[in-house]
Amino acid sequence: MDRLRAVVIDDALGLNADFEATVARHVDGYGCEWKGVLDDPDKLSRFVSFVNAPGAPDPTVDFGEKNGRKVPVLLGTPTLSTRKDS
């Protein structure tokens, strides 16, 4: 355990600087793919309900609002009823 602690915690092998630099490059280069799609009208136009009729909305999908955001409404979701014992 002492050797493991020395390597991981105390950086006995001197690798932490390389690891930190690698993670920093990764974080700096990160970009949300979905945000990129929303910001690019060309990419966004690829997401349609029907390929043959891109202007026609899908009649099976409805949207509502939840917490100030547009969200799909689940249609046909089964409901559970409770039985009252008599």
Order of alpha helices (4+ residues) and beta strands (2+ residues): alpha-alpha-alpha-alpha-beta-beta
